[in-house]
Amino acid sequence: MGSKLVYLHLHYSSGGTVQELCHTLNIPTISIYPILNTLREEGLVERKGSQYVCTPT
């Protein structure tokens, strides 16, 4: 469930930092990193500097 929420937020907000995701989605930092890593491994998001964004489809 967390992965979908993070992905949708990144998609509709055009990206965000770890801190923004944690604050906006009320997800602890320790939980957000594994979610982002999973999304990156699946090729759904990428990191650009301090921002995470959805990969172009």
PQR file of N, CA, C, O and H, with PARSE charges and radii, in Angstrom:
ATOM      1  N   MET A   1       0.825  -1.194   0.000 -0.4000 1.5000
ATOM      2  CA  MET A   1       0.000   0.000   0.000 -0.0000 2.0000
ATOM      3  C   MET A   1       0.867   1.255   0.000  0.5500 1.7000
ATOM      4  O   MET A   1       0.552   2.209  -0.712 -0.5500 1.4000
ATOM      5  N   GLY A   2       1.926   1.283   0.759 -0.4000 1.5000
ATOM      6  CA  GLY A   2       2.793   2.447   0.838 -0.0000 2.0000
ATOM      7  C   GLY A   2       3.433   2.781  -0.491  0.5500 1.7000
ATOM      8  O   GLY A   2       3.607   3.955  -0.821 -0.5500 1.4000
ATOM      9  H   GLY A   2       2.182   0.508   1.337  0.4000 1.0000
ATOM     10  N   SER A   3       3.786   1.767  -1.257 -0.4000 1.5000
ATOM     11  CA  SER A   3       4.421   1.998  -2.554 -0.0000 2.0000
ATOM     12  C   SER A   3       3.480   2.722  -3.501  0.5500 1.7000
ATOM     13  O   SER A   3       3.898   3.638  -4.210 -0.5500 1.4000
ATOM     14  H   SER A   3       3.646   0.814  -0.989  0.4000 1.0000
ATOM     15  N   LYS A   4       2.227   2.325  -3.521 -0.4000 1.5000
ATOM     16  CA  LYS A   4       1.253   2.982  -4.392 -0.0000 2.0000
ATOM     17  C   LYS A   4       1.064   4.439  -3.993  0.5500 1.7000
ATOM     18  O   LYS A   4       1.014   5.324  -4.847 -0.5500 1.4000
ATOM     19  H   LYS A   4       1.888   1.581  -2.945  0.4000 1.0000
ATOM     20  N   LEU A   5       0.961   4.678  -2.706 -0.4000 1.5000
ATOM     21  CA  LEU A   5       0.771   6.029  -2.198 -0.0000 2.0000
ATOM     22  C   LEU A   5       1.943   6.927  -2.561  0.5500 1.7000
ATOM     23  O   LEU A   5       1.746   8.053  -3.018 -0.5500 1.4000
ATOM     24  H   LEU A   5       1.002   3.959  -2.012  0.4000 1.0000
ATOM     25  N   VAL A   6       3.153   6.439  -2.362 -0.4000 1.5000
ATOM     26  CA  VAL A   6       4.358   7.206  -2.695 -0.0000 2.0000
ATOM     27  C   VAL A   6       4.423   7.454  -4.192  0.5500 1.7000
ATOM     28  O   VAL A   6       4.694   8.576  -4.620 -0.5500 1.4000
ATOM     29  H   VAL A   6       3.313   5.525  -1.991  0.4000 1.0000
ATOM     30  N   TYR A   7       4.182   6.432  -4.989 -0.4000 1.5000
ATOM     31  CA  TYR A   7       4.226   6.588  -6.440 -0.0000 2.0000
ATOM     32  C   TYR A   7       3.209   7.620  -6.916  0.5500 1.7000
ATOM     33  O   TYR A   7       3.542   8.502  -7.707 -0.5500 1.4000
ATOM     34  H   TYR A   7       3.962   5.521  -4.642  0.4000 1.0000
ATOM     35  N   LEU A   8       1.982   7.512  -6.442 -0.4000 1.5000
ATOM     36  CA  LEU A   8       0.944   8.457  -6.860 -0.0000 2.0000
ATOM     37  C   LEU A   8       1.290   9.883  -6.448  0.5500 1.7000
ATOM     38  O   LEU A   8       1.061  10.826  -7.205 -0.5500 1.4000
ATOM     39  H   LEU A   8       1.712   6.794  -5.800  0.4000 1.0000
ATOM     40  N   HIS A   9       1.836  10.036  -5.260 -0.4000 1.5000
ATOM     41  CA  HIS A   9       2.228  11.381  -4.821 -0.0000 2.0000
ATOM     42  C   HIS A   9       3.322  11.939  -5.727  0.5500 1.7000
ATOM     43  O   HIS A   9       3.244  13.093  -6.149 -0.5500 1.4000
ATOM     44  H   HIS A   9       2.023   9.270  -4.646  0.4000 1.0000
ATOM     45  N   LEU A  10       4.325  11.145  -6.027 -0.4000 1.5000
ATOM     46  CA  LEU A  10       5.400  11.607  -6.905 -0.0000 2.0000
ATOM     47  C   LEU A  10       4.866  11.930  -8.292  0.5500 1.7000
ATOM     48  O   LEU A  10       5.289  12.904  -8.914 -0.5500 1.4000
ATOM     49  H   LEU A  10       4.388  10.207  -5.684  0.4000 1.0000
ATOM     50  N   HIS A  11       3.952  11.125  -8.766 -0.4000 1.5000
ATOM     51  CA  HIS A  11       3.388  11.337 -10.103 -0.0000 2.0000
ATOM     52  C   HIS A  11       2.615  12.658 -10.174  0.5500 1.7000
ATOM     53  O   HIS A  11       2.822  13.450 -11.094 -0.5500 1.4000
ATOM     54  H   HIS A  11       3.608  10.334  -8.260  0.4000 1.0000
ATOM     55  N   TYR A  12       1.742  12.891  -9.223 -0.4000 1.5000
ATOM     56  CA  TYR A  12       0.879  14.074  -9.275 -0.0000 2.0000
ATOM     57  C   TYR A  12       1.548  15.352  -8.780  0.5500 1.7000
ATOM     58  O   TYR A  12       1.070  16.450  -9.066 -0.5500 1.4000
ATOM     59  H   TYR A  12       1.573  12.248  -8.476  0.4000 1.0000
ATOM     60  N   SER A  13       2.644  15.222  -8.043 -0.4000 1.5000
ATOM     61  CA  SER A  13       3.336  16.421  -7.552 -0.0000 2.0000
ATOM     62  C   SER A  13       4.595  16.704  -8.365  0.5500 1.7000
ATOM     63  O   SER A  13       5.322  17.650  -8.062 -0.5500 1.4000
ATOM     64  H   SER A  13       3.032  14.330  -7.811  0.4000 1.0000
ATOM     65  N   SER A  14       4.858  15.915  -9.372 -0.4000 1.5000
ATOM     66  CA  SER A  14       6.060  16.053 -10.212 -0.0000 2.0000
ATOM     67  C   SER A  14       7.347  15.867  -9.425  0.5500 1.7000
ATOM     68  O   SER A  14       8.365  16.482  -9.745 -0.5500 1.4000
ATOM     69  H   SER A  14       4.267  15.147  -9.618  0.4000 1.0000
ATOM     70  N   GLY A  15       7.313  15.024  -8.398 -0.4000 1.5000
ATOM     71  CA  GLY A  15       8.513  14.686  -7.646 -0.0000 2.0000
ATOM     72  C   GLY A  15       8.515  15.245  -6.239  0.5500 1.7000
ATOM     73  O   GLY A  15       7.621  15.993  -5.842 -0.5500 1.4000
ATOM     74  H   GLY A  15       6.486  14.524  -8.138  0.4000 1.0000
ATOM     75  N   GLY A  16       9.550  14.860  -5.491 -0.4000 1.5000
ATOM     76  CA  GLY A  16       9.681  15.338  -4.126 -0.0000 2.0000
ATOM     77  C   GLY A  16      10.894  14.746  -3.448  0.5500 1.7000
ATOM     78  O   GLY A  16      11.449  13.743  -3.896 -0.5500 1.4000
ATOM     79  H   GLY A  16      10.276  14.253  -5.814  0.4000 1.0000
ATOM     80  N   THR A  17      11.299  15.380  -2.359 -0.4000 1.5000
ATOM     81  CA  THR A  17      12.412  14.886  -1.555 -0.0000 2.0000
ATOM     82  C   THR A  17      11.896  13.887  -0.525  0.5500 1.7000
ATOM     83  O   THR A  17      10.690  13.759  -0.310 -0.5500 1.4000
ATOM     84  H   THR A  17      10.848  16.195  -1.995  0.4000 1.0000
ATOM     85  N   VAL A  18      12.822  13.190   0.099 -0.4000 1.5000
ATOM     86  CA  VAL A  18      12.451  12.241   1.153 -0.0000 2.0000
ATOM     87  C   VAL A  18      11.717  12.978   2.262  0.5500 1.7000
ATOM     88  O   VAL A  18      10.701  12.497   2.762 -0.5500 1.4000
ATOM     89  H   VAL A  18      13.801  13.294  -0.076  0.4000 1.0000
ATOM     90  N   GLN A  19      12.226  14.144   2.649 -0.4000 1.5000
ATOM     91  CA  GLN A  19      11.611  14.912   3.728 -0.0000 2.0000
ATOM     92  C   GLN A  19      10.190  15.342   3.362  0.5500 1.7000
ATOM     93  O   GLN A  19       9.287  15.283   4.197 -0.5500 1.4000
ATOM     94  H   GLN A  19      13.051  14.535   2.243  0.4000 1.0000
ATOM     95  N   GLU A  20       9.992  15.774   2.113 -0.4000 1.5000
ATOM     96  CA  GLU A  20       8.650  16.172   1.670 -0.0000 2.0000
ATOM     97  C   GLU A  20       7.696  14.987   1.686  0.5500 1.7000
ATOM     98  O   GLU A  20       6.548  15.112   2.115 -0.5500 1.4000
ATOM     99  H   GLU A  20      10.726  15.822   1.435  0.4000 1.0000
ATOM    100  N   LEU A  21       8.170  13.845   1.220 -0.4000 1.5000
ATOM    101  CA  LEU A  21       7.319  12.652   1.210 -0.0000 2.0000
ATOM    102  C   LEU A  21       6.923  12.249   2.625  0.5500 1.7000
ATOM    103  O   LEU A  21       5.759  11.949   2.888 -0.5500 1.4000
ATOM    104  H   LEU A  21       9.102  13.744   0.872  0.4000 1.0000
ATOM    105  N   CYS A  22       7.886  12.244   3.524 -0.4000 1.5000
ATOM    106  CA  CYS A  22       7.610  11.865   4.914 -0.0000 2.0000
ATOM    107  C   CYS A  22       6.589  12.804   5.541  0.5500 1.7000
ATOM    108  O   CYS A  22       5.648  12.366   6.203 -0.5500 1.4000
ATOM    109  H   CYS A  22       8.832  12.488   3.310  0.4000 1.0000
ATOM    110  N   HIS A  23       6.784  14.092   5.325 -0.4000 1.5000
ATOM    111  CA  HIS A  23       5.892  15.090   5.923 -0.0000 2.0000
ATOM    112  C   HIS A  23       4.488  15.033   5.325  0.5500 1.7000
ATOM    113  O   HIS A  23       3.494  15.005   6.051 -0.5500 1.4000
ATOM    114  H   HIS A  23       7.548  14.449   4.787  0.4000 1.0000
ATOM    115  N   THR A  24       4.418  15.015   4.004 -0.4000 1.5000
ATOM    116  CA  THR A  24       3.129  15.054   3.319 -0.0000 2.0000
ATOM    117  C   THR A  24       2.323  13.780   3.516  0.5500 1.7000
ATOM    118  O   THR A  24       1.111  13.832   3.725 -0.5500 1.4000
ATOM    119  H   THR A  24       5.225  15.038   3.414  0.4000 1.0000
ATOM    120  N   LEU A  25       2.998  12.633   3.450 -0.4000 1.5000
ATOM    121  CA  LEU A  25       2.304  11.349   3.525 -0.0000 2.0000
ATOM    122  C   LEU A  25       2.267  10.758   4.928  0.5500 1.7000
ATOM    123  O   LEU A  25       1.648   9.718   5.156 -0.5500 1.4000
ATOM    124  H   LEU A  25       3.982  12.591   3.281  0.4000 1.0000
ATOM    125  N   ASN A  26       2.935  11.430   5.870 -0.4000 1.5000
ATOM    126  CA  ASN A  26       2.989  10.964   7.260 -0.0000 2.0000
ATOM    127  C   ASN A  26       3.544   9.540   7.351  0.5500 1.7000
ATOM    128  O   ASN A  26       2.994   8.677   8.035 -0.5500 1.4000
ATOM    129  H   ASN A  26       3.437  12.275   5.684  0.4000 1.0000
ATOM    130  N   ILE A  27       4.648   9.329   6.637 -0.4000 1.5000
ATOM    131  CA  ILE A  27       5.353   8.044   6.645 -0.0000 2.0000
ATOM    132  C   ILE A  27       6.717   8.280   7.279  0.5500 1.7000
ATOM    133  O   ILE A  27       7.417   9.211   6.881 -0.5500 1.4000
ATOM    134  H   ILE A  27       5.094  10.030   6.081  0.4000 1.0000
ATOM    135  N   PRO A  28       7.116   7.467   8.253 -0.5600 1.5000
ATOM    136  CA  PRO A  28       8.427   7.658   8.883  0.2800 2.0000
ATOM    137  C   PRO A  28       9.574   7.496   7.885  0.5500 1.7000
ATOM    138  O   PRO A  28       9.489   6.708   6.943 -0.5500 1.4000
ATOM    139  N   THR A  29      10.629   8.243   8.107 -0.4000 1.5000
ATOM    140  CA  THR A  29      11.801   8.195   7.230 -0.0000 2.0000
ATOM    141  C   THR A  29      12.322   6.779   7.083  0.5500 1.7000
ATOM    142  O   THR A  29      12.702   6.373   5.984 -0.5500 1.4000
ATOM    143  H   THR A  29      10.698   8.883   8.872  0.4000 1.0000
ATOM    144  N   ILE A  30      12.348   6.026   8.160 -0.4000 1.5000
ATOM    145  CA  ILE A  30      12.877   4.661   8.119 -0.0000 2.0000
ATOM    146  C   ILE A  30      12.036   3.769   7.202  0.5500 1.7000
ATOM    147  O   ILE A  30      12.528   2.750   6.716 -0.5500 1.4000
ATOM    148  H   ILE A  30      12.040   6.356   9.052  0.4000 1.0000
ATOM    149  N   SER A  31      10.790   4.135   6.963 -0.4000 1.5000
ATOM    150  CA  SER A  31       9.922   3.349   6.080 -0.0000 2.0000
ATOM    151  C   SER A  31       9.966   3.829   4.637  0.5500 1.7000
ATOM    152  O   SER A  31       9.725   3.046   3.718 -0.5500 1.4000
ATOM    153  H   SER A  31      10.390   4.963   7.358  0.4000 1.0000
ATOM    154  N   ILE A  32      10.269   5.099   4.426 -0.4000 1.5000
ATOM    155  CA  ILE A  32      10.207   5.654   3.072 -0.0000 2.0000
ATOM    156  C   ILE A  32      11.348   5.150   2.193  0.5500 1.7000
ATOM    157  O   ILE A  32      11.157   4.937   0.995 -0.5500 1.4000
ATOM    158  H   ILE A  32      10.465   5.735   5.173  0.4000 1.0000
ATOM    159  N   TYR A  33      12.534   4.956   2.775 -0.4000 1.5000
ATOM    160  CA  TYR A  33      13.678   4.509   1.976 -0.0000 2.0000
ATOM    161  C   TYR A  33      13.463   3.140   1.327  0.5500 1.7000
ATOM    162  O   TYR A  33      13.737   2.997   0.135 -0.5500 1.4000
ATOM    163  H   TYR A  33      12.689   5.129   3.747  0.4000 1.0000
ATOM    164  N   PRO A  34      12.987   2.134   2.052 -0.5600 1.5000
ATOM    165  CA  PRO A  34      12.735   0.844   1.381  0.2800 2.0000
ATOM    166  C   PRO A  34      11.674   0.943   0.275  0.5500 1.7000
ATOM    167  O   PRO A  34      11.768   0.257  -0.742 -0.5500 1.4000
ATOM    168  N   ILE A  35      10.667   1.798   0.481 -0.4000 1.5000
ATOM    169  CA  ILE A  35       9.633   1.987  -0.539 -0.0000 2.0000
ATOM    170  C   ILE A  35      10.255   2.595  -1.793  0.5500 1.7000
ATOM    171  O   ILE A  35      10.004   2.125  -2.903 -0.5500 1.4000
ATOM    172  H   ILE A  35      10.590   2.355   1.308  0.4000 1.0000
ATOM    173  N   LEU A  36      11.069   3.645  -1.618 -0.4000 1.5000
ATOM    174  CA  LEU A  36      11.714   4.282  -2.757 -0.0000 2.0000
ATOM    175  C   LEU A  36      12.681   3.339  -3.457  0.5500 1.7000
ATOM    176  O   LEU A  36      12.761   3.333  -4.685 -0.5500 1.4000
ATOM    177  H   LEU A  36      11.272   4.028  -0.716  0.4000 1.0000
ATOM    178  N   ASN A  37      13.416   2.541  -2.691 -0.4000 1.5000
ATOM    179  CA  ASN A  37      14.333   1.567  -3.300 -0.0000 2.0000
ATOM    180  C   ASN A  37      13.581   0.543  -4.141  0.5500 1.7000
ATOM    181  O   ASN A  37      14.029   0.190  -5.231 -0.5500 1.4000
ATOM    182  H   ASN A  37      13.352   2.546  -1.693  0.4000 1.0000
ATOM    183  N   THR A  38      12.452   0.069  -3.649 -0.4000 1.5000
ATOM    184  CA  THR A  38      11.638  -0.883  -4.399 -0.0000 2.0000
ATOM    185  C   THR A  38      11.121  -0.248  -5.686  0.5500 1.7000
ATOM    186  O   THR A  38      11.170  -0.871  -6.746 -0.5500 1.4000
ATOM    187  H   THR A  38      12.088   0.356  -2.763  0.4000 1.0000
ATOM    188  N   LEU A  39      10.630   0.974  -5.602 -0.4000 1.5000
ATOM    189  CA  LEU A  39      10.131   1.665  -6.784 -0.0000 2.0000
ATOM    190  C   LEU A  39      11.250   1.915  -7.795  0.5500 1.7000
ATOM    191  O   LEU A  39      11.024   1.845  -9.003 -0.5500 1.4000
ATOM    192  H   LEU A  39      10.590   1.480  -4.740  0.4000 1.0000
ATOM    193  N   ARG A  40      12.453   2.206  -7.304 -0.4000 1.5000
ATOM    194  CA  ARG A  40      13.598   2.395  -8.208 -0.0000 2.0000
ATOM    195  C   ARG A  40      13.977   1.085  -8.885  0.5500 1.7000
ATOM    196  O   ARG A  40      14.240   1.064 -10.087 -0.5500 1.4000
ATOM    197  H   ARG A  40      12.637   2.263  -6.323  0.4000 1.0000
ATOM    198  N   GLU A  41      14.008  -0.007  -8.128 -0.4000 1.5000
ATOM    199  CA  GLU A  41      14.348  -1.313  -8.691 -0.0000 2.0000
ATOM    200  C   GLU A  41      13.345  -1.739  -9.761  0.5500 1.7000
ATOM    201  O   GLU A  41      13.708  -2.408 -10.728 -0.5500 1.4000
ATOM    202  H   GLU A  41      13.794   0.010  -7.152  0.4000 1.0000
ATOM    203  N   GLU A  42      12.088  -1.350  -9.584 -0.4000 1.5000
ATOM    204  CA  GLU A  42      11.049  -1.696 -10.552 -0.0000 2.0000
ATOM    205  C   GLU A  42      11.034  -0.736 -11.742  0.5500 1.7000
ATOM    206  O   GLU A  42      10.256  -0.912 -12.680 -0.5500 1.4000
ATOM    207  H   GLU A  42      11.793  -0.806  -8.798  0.4000 1.0000
ATOM    208  N   GLY A  43      11.901   0.281 -11.696 -0.4000 1.5000
ATOM    209  CA  GLY A  43      11.992   1.228 -12.796 -0.0000 2.0000
ATOM    210  C   GLY A  43      10.878   2.252 -12.843  0.5500 1.7000
ATOM    211  O   GLY A  43      10.643   2.865 -13.885 -0.5500 1.4000
ATOM    212  H   GLY A  43      12.533   0.424 -10.935  0.4000 1.0000
ATOM    213  N   LEU A  44      10.188   2.447 -11.732 -0.4000 1.5000
ATOM    214  CA  LEU A  44       9.063   3.378 -11.701 -0.0000 2.0000
ATOM    215  C   LEU A  44       9.466   4.793 -11.294  0.5500 1.7000
ATOM    216  O   LEU A  44       8.834   5.763 -11.712 -0.5500 1.4000
ATOM    217  H   LEU A  44      10.379   1.950 -10.886  0.4000 1.0000
ATOM    218  N   VAL A  45      10.510   4.912 -10.485 -0.4000 1.5000
ATOM    219  CA  VAL A  45      10.991   6.237 -10.072 -0.0000 2.0000
ATOM    220  C   VAL A  45      12.502   6.279 -10.227  0.5500 1.7000
ATOM    221  O   VAL A  45      13.172   5.248 -10.285 -0.5500 1.4000
ATOM    222  H   VAL A  45      11.024   4.124 -10.146  0.4000 1.0000
ATOM    223  N   GLU A  46      13.016   7.491 -10.292 -0.4000 1.5000
ATOM    224  CA  GLU A  46      14.461   7.694 -10.340 -0.0000 2.0000
ATOM    225  C   GLU A  46      14.813   8.880  -9.462  0.5500 1.7000
ATOM    226  O   GLU A  46      13.974   9.723  -9.144 -0.5500 1.4000
ATOM    227  H   GLU A  46      12.472   8.329 -10.245  0.4000 1.0000
ATOM    228  N   ARG A  47      16.066   8.918  -9.086 -0.4000 1.5000
ATOM    229  CA  ARG A  47      16.544  10.004  -8.237 -0.0000 2.0000
ATOM    230  C   ARG A  47      17.280  11.022  -9.104  0.5500 1.7000
ATOM    231  O   ARG A  47      18.150  10.668  -9.900 -0.5500 1.4000
ATOM    232  H   ARG A  47      16.748   8.234  -9.344  0.4000 1.0000
ATOM    233  N   LYS A  48      16.915  12.284  -8.936 -0.4000 1.5000
ATOM    234  CA  LYS A  48      17.580  13.388  -9.625 -0.0000 2.0000
ATOM    235  C   LYS A  48      18.002  14.385  -8.559  0.5500 1.7000
ATOM    236  O   LYS A  48      17.210  15.209  -8.103 -0.5500 1.4000
ATOM    237  H   LYS A  48      16.208  12.571  -8.290  0.4000 1.0000
ATOM    238  N   GLY A  49      19.275  14.290  -8.170 -0.4000 1.5000
ATOM    239  CA  GLY A  49      19.751  15.114  -7.054 -0.0000 2.0000
ATOM    240  C   GLY A  49      19.095  14.651  -5.775  0.5500 1.7000
ATOM    241  O   GLY A  49      19.190  13.477  -5.419 -0.5500 1.4000
ATOM    242  H   GLY A  49      19.919  13.620  -8.540  0.4000 1.0000
ATOM    243  N   SER A  50      18.428  15.558  -5.077 -0.4000 1.5000
ATOM    244  CA  SER A  50      17.744  15.191  -3.841 -0.0000 2.0000
ATOM    245  C   SER A  50      16.275  14.849  -4.087  0.5500 1.7000
ATOM    246  O   SER A  50      15.551  14.496  -3.156 -0.5500 1.4000
ATOM    247  H   SER A  50      18.351  16.512  -5.367  0.4000 1.0000
ATOM    248  N   GLN A  51      15.843  14.955  -5.330 -0.4000 1.5000
ATOM    249  CA  GLN A  51      14.440  14.704  -5.680 -0.0000 2.0000
ATOM    250  C   GLN A  51      14.249  13.290  -6.225  0.5500 1.7000
ATOM    251  O   GLN A  51      15.125  12.729  -6.883 -0.5500 1.4000
ATOM    252  H   GLN A  51      16.431  15.242  -6.086  0.4000 1.0000
ATOM    253  N   TYR A  52      13.092  12.742  -5.933 -0.4000 1.5000
ATOM    254  CA  TYR A  52      12.665  11.491  -6.566 -0.0000 2.0000
ATOM    255  C   TYR A  52      11.536  11.849  -7.500  0.5500 1.7000
ATOM    256  O   TYR A  52      10.623  12.586  -7.128 -0.5500 1.4000
ATOM    257  H   TYR A  52      12.380  13.198  -5.398  0.4000 1.0000
ATOM    258  N   VAL A  53      11.595  11.330  -8.719 -0.4000 1.5000
ATOM    259  CA  VAL A  53      10.582  11.615  -9.735 -0.0000 2.0000
ATOM    260  C   VAL A  53      10.187  10.312 -10.425  0.5500 1.7000
ATOM    261  O   VAL A  53      10.943   9.341 -10.432 -0.5500 1.4000
ATOM    262  H   VAL A  53      12.337  10.732  -9.021  0.4000 1.0000
ATOM    263  N   CYS A  54       8.995  10.313 -11.001 -0.4000 1.5000
ATOM    264  CA  CYS A  54       8.558   9.154 -11.779 -0.0000 2.0000
ATOM    265  C   CYS A  54       9.347   9.110 -13.076  0.5500 1.7000
ATOM    266  O   CYS A  54       9.634  10.143 -13.680 -0.5500 1.4000
ATOM    267  H   CYS A  54       8.380  11.102 -10.995  0.4000 1.0000
ATOM    268  N   THR A  55       9.690   7.913 -13.491 -0.4000 1.5000
ATOM    269  CA  THR A  55      10.398   7.758 -14.765 -0.0000 2.0000
ATOM    270  C   THR A  55       9.405   7.999 -15.901  0.5500 1.7000
ATOM    271  O   THR A  55       8.222   7.678 -15.780 -0.5500 1.4000
ATOM    272  H   THR A  55       9.457   7.073 -13.000  0.4000 1.0000
ATOM    273  N   PRO A  56       9.890   8.561 -16.993 -0.5600 1.5000
ATOM    274  CA  PRO A  56       8.994   8.785 -18.140  0.2800 2.0000
ATOM    275  C   PRO A  56       8.492   7.457 -18.687  0.5500 1.7000
ATOM    276  O   PRO A  56       9.226   6.469 -18.726 -0.5500 1.4000
ATOM    277  N   THR A  57       7.250   7.446 -19.102 -0.4000 1.5000
ATOM    278  CA  THR A  57       6.669   6.219 -19.660 -0.0000 2.0000
ATOM    279  C   THR A  57       6.478   6.324 -21.137  0.5500 1.7000
ATOM    280  O   THR A  57       6.000   5.380 -21.767 -0.5500 1.4000
ATOM    281  H   THR A  57       6.653   8.248 -19.070  0.4000 1.0000
TER
END
